Structures are given as C-alpha cells and as structure tokens.
Amino acid sequence: MFKPVSLFIGLRYTRTRKKSQIISFVSIVSTLGITVGVLALVVVLSVINGSTSVMREETLKSVPHASIQADGGLREWPALRDALVRSPGIVGVAPYVSGEAWLRFDGGGEFVQLRGVAPALEHEVLQVNSPGFDALLEALGQEENGIILGLSLASRLGVYAGDEVTLMSLNSLVNRHLDEVMRFTVIGAADFGFYGNGNTVMVALGAAQHLFGNVSEAQALRLRVDDVFNAGLIADAALDAIPVGQRNQALSSSSWSETQSSLFDALRLEKTLTGFMLLMIVVIGAVNIVSTLVMVVADKSADIAILRTMGASRTTIMSVFVTQGTAVGVLGTLFGAVLGVLISLNLTQLLRGLETLLNTAFSPADVYMISYLRAELRGGDVLLICLSALGISFLATLYPAYRATRIQPAEVLRYE
C-alpha cells in the first residue's frame, strides 16, 4: 500500500530501538502523560456533569420550572391556567402562594419558607415522583389546616404526624400583630430536595392566602414543562399566545435558570476552571513530546542530512517529526479517552464496590449533600477533550520539527 515517505519515516522513528532507549523511555512517558491527562479530564468532567444534574433535580423539587406572575397577585387565575395548560411544551399548571413565616412548636421556633398550593392541582407540577408525596397531598386537601414539613425541618424540630404547630407571617411578626397566628396539624414530612428540606413547609392555598392577608388571589402560577433547559422560552411562548383581550393585568414570566442563575453559573465556572487546570496535565505530556523530538533530531541528524542530499524538501523533513510527535499524541489521547469513558460509565459501581471492600463510605450522607458520585458522560465533552489534546500535541511538534529543517547537510556529513 502506498504510504507518503514522511509518514513512513515518522512512524518508523516511533518504534523502540535498542540504541535509543532513553528517547523511547521519554516517548513512553509522554504518551502516559497525555493518557493520564485525557483520562482525568473525561472522568472529572463527567462527575461534575453528574453532580450538576443531581443538584438541578434537587433544586426543581422546590423551585418551579417556570412561573407566571403579576404585580399584586393573579386575579382570575383559573381562566389563565386553562389558557396556559393548552400551550405546547407545558405539562402542568398550578397556583401557589409563597412567603416567609415564623413556625413555633413546643417552645421552639424557626423561620420557614411557606408555600400555599392547591392540593388537587399540585401533582401536575410536582418534580417529586413519589406515591407517598401524592398521599400527603391528598390528605392536605382533606385537612382544613394541614401542613407538610420538609424532612430536615421536621427532624430538627422533633415534629411527628398529628402534632400541632403555629404559623405567623413575617409581616405580622415585624409589625407585632401577635394575634394573627394560625394553628396547623402536621400531616407528615416530605422530600423538597436538599435545598428545601431544611426550611420549607406546605399548606393549602386558602390557608396561605388567609395567613398572608390575601384571600382571593394567587401569587403566581407554577409551570411544569417537558424540556427544563428551554423552560423560559416555553413560558414566554405560552404567555405570548394568550390574546391581549383575555389579560386583565400585566403578566410576566421567569424560569428556574433565572431564579437560580447564581448557583448554576458558579457550577459552570467550576467546570471550566477544573477542565483548564486538568488540561495542564496534557500540556506537561506535550512538553515531554518536545523533549523527545529534540533528542530524536539530534540523534537522527545524519539521517536528516542524507535525506536532504537525496532531494527531500524542508517540508518533508518537518512532516517526518510532526508525524512522530503527533503519533504519540494520538496514542495517548486514544488510550485516555477509552479508559476515561469506561471508568465514567462504571464509576458508581466501582466506588460502591471499593466502599464495600474497604468497609467505609467515601461521602457519608450526613456530611455531604450528594452521598454518592454519579458520572454523566457527554459526547461533546469527550470530543472537545480529544481535539484539545491532539491540538496541543500537534503544536508541541512544530518547534523541534522546525529545528530539524535547519540542519545543514554539509556540516553534518563532514565528520561522517
């Protein structure tokens, strides 16, 4: 099979030779450096992707995918809900009222985030797919003044189902209207996500409206959409589709990516900085490629001189060493990518097996919010990592290859 002379010689130089064992060793180190760098990048970015997905899922247990609101609350929200629920991309719509309140139980108390919901509609927008939660909502609809507490909050206060607690709105507390207190019966505790379990309570919509002094209006409509990454666009499109004549007040929309932007912007920045720092491992491997090729050029100076006298151009000589260095980069990138993908796909099982073997927990649930590592492999990340590693490897070959083209055949062969 025809093979260009520069490719043939470059690949031949990559083979191990007894008289150049030091060069071969440095070449192997270069390959291992790039392999380790690519492997670390694939695994670590996959873990960051998995952790971000877990945080997003936990956040959306208490934060709406999107919401429609108006200044002063929504009047005639049932008609607006009927219009929104027919819009494409919207899975469910339910009203809610939220605000801060003071909860007291058995002499103790805490500030909580109170959410008033319509129990008959709330299941349409729930991110929590739990039969137990559905049962709590059903009981909330039957109990006149029932309340559901977050898991951590109930545990911290020592509250059990059937206990009675009192609630006072923050506004009443600030204005010292201490008689504006409502008594609620605890129905149970629910999982509102690890961002909401410590301070979230849920009551019926009517009770929340009465507590906050607004007995006729919903604060906003909570939307659940089929594509959380485009929740804002879906909400805006649904709002624009409502005829102006059916709007009795100015409406606006917001999505979880806007209300929680600080958290997820920080996660994206962390991923970028982590990837950049781990890319330095690949750069170190590329520096070793430079060292290898510089030694090869010195070792093969006579061969280069002979090739030049036989008519080889400077471009051909440069291509020989670019091929040799790039081959090291290709091998390291290939091995690193394959190993990184295999580890990422089986990371959870590997860590659990190691925990079982060592009889220890690397991330205890009572210390860390995420009690196990979950990797989410993305093809775009792997492709970007591989292209970056190959690009760095290619750039590392240019200077030594240029040095090879500057060799003068007459000066080298004079002493041969």
NORPEFEN-V844172 format. One record per pair of residues at least 24 apart in sequence whose C-alpha atoms are under 6 Angstrom apart, sorted by the first residue. I is the first residue (numbers start at 1). J is the second residue. D is the distance in Angstrom with one decimal. If there is no record, write none. Layout:
# NORPEFEN-V844172
i->I j->J d->D
i->I j->J d->D
This chain:
# NORPEFEN-V844172
i->6 j->316 d->5.8
i->6 j->319 d->5.7
i->6 j->320 d->4.6
i->10 j->320 d->4.5
i->10 j->321 d->5.9
i->10 j->323 d->5.2
i->10 j->324 d->4.7
i->11 j->324 d->5.8
i->14 j->324 d->5.9
i->23 j->292 d->5.9
i->26 j->292 d->6.0
i->27 j->292 d->5.9
i->30 j->285 d->4.7
i->30 j->288 d->5.1
i->30 j->289 d->5.8
i->31 j->328 d->5.6
i->31 j->332 d->4.6
i->33 j->285 d->4.4
i->34 j->282 d->4.8
i->34 j->285 d->5.0
i->34 j->332 d->5.0
i->35 j->332 d->4.4
i->35 j->333 d->5.7
i->35 j->335 d->5.9
i->35 j->336 d->4.1
i->37 j->281 d->4.8
i->37 j->282 d->4.9
i->38 j->336 d->4.9
i->39 j->336 d->4.4
i->39 j->337 d->5.9
i->39 j->340 d->4.5
i->42 j->340 d->5.3
i->43 j->340 d->5.5
i->43 j->344 d->5.4
i->46 j->375 d->4.8
i->46 j->376 d->4.9
i->46 j->377 d->5.0
i->47 j->374 d->6.0
i->47 j->375 d->4.3
i->49 j->376 d->5.4
i->50 j->374 d->5.0
i->50 j->375 d->4.6
i->50 j->376 d->4.6
i->58 j->193 d->4.4
i->61 j->127 d->5.0
i->61 j->128 d->5.9
i->61 j->192 d->5.3
i->61 j->193 d->5.5
i->62 j->192 d->5.5
i->64 j->222 d->5.7
i->65 j->223 d->6.0
i->65 j->224 d->5.5
i->65 j->255 d->5.8
i->65 j->256 d->5.3
i->66 j->223 d->5.1
i->66 j->254 d->5.5
i->66 j->255 d->4.0
i->66 j->256 d->5.9
i->67 j->221 d->5.4
i->67 j->222 d->4.6
i->67 j->223 d->5.5
i->67 j->253 d->5.6
i->67 j->254 d->5.5
i->68 j->220 d->5.6
i->68 j->221 d->5.1
i->68 j->252 d->5.7
i->68 j->253 d->4.5
i->69 j->220 d->4.5
i->69 j->251 d->5.8
i->69 j->252 d->5.6
i->70 j->251 d->4.9
i->73 j->217 d->5.7
i->73 j->218 d->5.7
i->73 j->219 d->4.4
i->74 j->217 d->5.6
i->74 j->218 d->5.3
i->74 j->219 d->5.9
i->75 j->217 d->5.6
i->87 j->238 d->5.5
i->89 j->225 d->5.5
i->89 j->226 d->5.5
i->90 j->224 d->6.0
i->90 j->225 d->4.4
i->91 j->224 d->5.4
i->91 j->225 d->5.1
i->92 j->124 d->4.8
i->92 j->125 d->5.3
i->92 j->223 d->5.8
i->92 j->224 d->5.1
i->93 j->222 d->5.6
i->93 j->223 d->4.7
i->94 j->121 d->5.5
i->94 j->122 d->5.8
i->94 j->221 d->5.5
i->94 j->222 d->5.3
i->95 j->220 d->5.9
i->95 j->221 d->4.3
i->95 j->222 d->5.9
i->96 j->218 d->5.9
i->96 j->220 d->5.7
i->97 j->218 d->5.7
i->97 j->219 d->4.8
i->100 j->170 d->5.6
i->101 j->168 d->5.5
i->101 j->169 d->4.2
i->101 j->170 d->4.8
i->102 j->167 d->5.6
i->102 j->168 d->5.1
i->103 j->166 d->5.7
i->103 j->167 d->4.7
i->104 j->165 d->5.8
i->104 j->166 d->5.3
i->105 j->165 d->5.1
i->112 j->199 d->4.7
i->112 j->200 d->5.8
i->113 j->199 d->5.8
i->113 j->200 d->4.8
i->114 j->201 d->5.0
i->114 j->202 d->5.9
i->115 j->202 d->4.8
i->116 j->202 d->5.8
i->116 j->203 d->4.9
i->116 j->204 d->5.1
i->116 j->205 d->4.2
i->116 j->208 d->5.0
i->117 j->204 d->5.1
i->117 j->205 d->4.5
i->118 j->204 d->5.9
i->118 j->205 d->5.3
i->125 j->224 d->5.0
i->145 j->184 d->5.0
i->146 j->184 d->5.4
i->146 j->185 d->4.9
i->146 j->186 d->5.9
i->147 j->186 d->5.0
i->147 j->187 d->5.8
i->147 j->202 d->5.6
i->147 j->203 d->4.8
i->148 j->187 d->5.7
i->148 j->188 d->5.4
i->148 j->189 d->5.5
i->148 j->201 d->5.6
i->148 j->202 d->5.0
i->149 j->189 d->4.7
i->149 j->201 d->4.5
i->150 j->189 d->5.4
i->150 j->190 d->5.3
i->150 j->191 d->6.0
i->150 j->197 d->4.2
i->150 j->200 d->5.4
i->151 j->189 d->5.3
i->151 j->190 d->5.6
i->151 j->191 d->5.9
i->151 j->197 d->5.3
i->152 j->197 d->5.1
i->152 j->198 d->4.7
i->153 j->198 d->4.6
i->153 j->199 d->5.9
i->161 j->186 d->5.1
i->161 j->187 d->5.1
i->161 j->188 d->4.9
i->162 j->186 d->5.2
i->231 j->255 d->6.0
i->286 j->393 d->5.4
i->286 j->396 d->5.8
i->290 j->396 d->5.7
i->293 j->400 d->5.8
i->294 j->400 d->5.4
i->297 j->404 d->5.9
i->305 j->409 d->4.2
i->314 j->405 d->5.3
i->318 j->401 d->4.7
i->321 j->401 d->5.2
i->322 j->397 d->5.2
i->325 j->397 d->5.5
i->326 j->393 d->5.9
i->326 j->394 d->5.5
i->329 j->390 d->5.9
i->329 j->393 d->5.2
i->344 j->375 d->5.7
i->348 j->374 d->5.9
